[in-house]
Amino acid sequence: MSAAPDRMHRPDSDLVDLVFDYMRERLQYDPVPLDHPGDGEHLRAQLSGLLNQDGNNPADVLKLYDHELSRAVISADSPRYLSFIPCAPTKAALLFDMVVSCASLQGISWLEAAGAIAAENQVLRLIADRAGMPASAGGTFVSGGSAGNLSALVVARDTARRKLAEQGRPSGPEVRLRIAVADQVHSSVKNTFNIIGVEAFKVPTVDRRFTGEALRAALAADPNPETVIAVVGTGGTTNEGIVDDLQGLSEVARERGLWFHVDGAYGGAGLFAPSVRERYNGIEHADSFVVDPHKWLFAPFDCAALIYRNPQLARAVHTQDASYLDVLHTEGDEWNPTDYAYHLTRRARGLPLWFSLAVHGVQAYTDAIEAGLTLARDTAQLIRDSEHLELLFDPQLSAVCFKRNGWTNDDYYRWSQQLLADQIGFVTPTGWDGETVARFAFLHPGTTMEMVKEILDTME
Ligand SMILES: *Cc1c(COP(=O)(O)O)cnc(C)c1O
């Protein structure tokens, strides 16, 4: 007799206890250990034969995950993880992420998930208010800054094509459209250009900052400025945390009728930090804006907030037309998140942030973000005061780039590997004017100056 086909779907309290006990333990790690890079051969040997016809004892599988797989994952939520951009979700957000998973929320449409979408939209509104965007602003949560940049710039492109057509100008795919960016723009924006078939209109920076003046001059010097249809400002850049001249860029955008997109995937959280808020002035004029709560707003992966000034323009581009979806677009469809990005099915990934914000209040976020900013300033001072280190610029946000005098490329890589092997820190080298240098990205409010000193001491 064959086994019942619903045997995987029945309540199983032993399995619940097994996994919840593991989760309870993971949530109590204090601090979260960094862990290690993986060895492919070893991992493949551990996994060999696991996916067989009849399954395995769940305790054995979980043990394999705990003892082998999870140890070969460097924990982005460790306070010693200071590379790239870390991820430091609050406990409330992590826990609520489990709720989102267990409740199988389909975040496509108002019809299916009005309660979840109302809560997500409350968070988008809070962020839009911080940016100073108008009451009409709205959007959706997508998987990351890359997805947000792509979704927004498709709207920029198609809106421009429509305007060109209305003006009786050539507007079809044969017209080479361009979007103004600076060198420091994130790689995902360059990928977006490739995907959507537009070209970069590259503008040189002033002290690594993209300014309105430089954009105005570059447009004035170009023979076909009308083919430049948008400008992307970054707030702030991933490597250095530099916030572009959003005010100046927004002015040129208005003069020229350009779409103004602000990529705040990393730095957008600074809108909640009074000590740096004014650097973002001009963001209120953005036509679209992305911030990754999975970076500096302490949400778990994968969560990016995408907000449009005029969401109708996004809806005109992204709404999917299929007869089986017609039912979504009827009376009472107050807000369908699927209409504001290139996705259809989506996790209600804004909810963990909503729960954590509701539980802790906005001030707790401000305090945690300011902690990263303070750490960056204090670290910069320590580096300035050191004989063997050189600070490369005054940190604007929470990224600090610096040099160890006399070190070569190999020295940095050897040092970084040793630091991780000793579980002191995860600090990867980066590039600076063609040179290899060291970089901290602070974000976790549990990172201490003692940890920073411990790391810097290894460079003596
Ligand atoms: C991280 C980052 C991105 C990409 O975001 P993902 O969430 O990794 O897709 C885009 N822009 C900037 C400025 C970033 O820092």
PDBQT file of the ligand as one rigid body, heavy atoms in Angstrom, charges set to zero:
ROOT
HETATM    1  C1  LIG A 501      23.611  47.212  -2.134  1.00  0.00    +0.000 C 
HETATM    2  C2  LIG A 501      23.340  48.257  -3.126  1.00  0.00    +0.000 A 
HETATM    3  C3  LIG A 501      22.568  47.983  -4.266  1.00  0.00    +0.000 A 
HETATM    4  C4  LIG A 501      22.092  46.604  -4.586  1.00  0.00    +0.000 C 
HETATM    5  O1  LIG A 501      21.151  46.195  -3.664  1.00  0.00    +0.000 OA
HETATM    6  P1  LIG A 501      20.796  44.636  -3.490  1.00  0.00    +0.000 P 
HETATM    7  O2  LIG A 501      19.834  44.659  -2.369  1.00  0.00    +0.000 OA
HETATM    8  O3  LIG A 501      22.082  43.954  -3.177  1.00  0.00    +0.000 OA
HETATM    9  O4  LIG A 501      20.219  44.169  -4.785  1.00  0.00    +0.000 OA
HETATM   10  C5  LIG A 501      22.278  49.023  -5.123  1.00  0.00    +0.000 A 
HETATM   11  N1  LIG A 501      22.739  50.261  -4.881  1.00  0.00    +0.000 NA
HETATM   12  C6  LIG A 501      23.495  50.559  -3.818  1.00  0.00    +0.000 A 
HETATM   13  C7  LIG A 501      23.964  51.960  -3.612  1.00  0.00    +0.000 C 
HETATM   14  C8  LIG A 501      23.824  49.563  -2.893  1.00  0.00    +0.000 A 
HETATM   15  O5  LIG A 501      24.589  49.858  -1.839  1.00  0.00    +0.000 OA
ENDROOT
TORSDOF 0
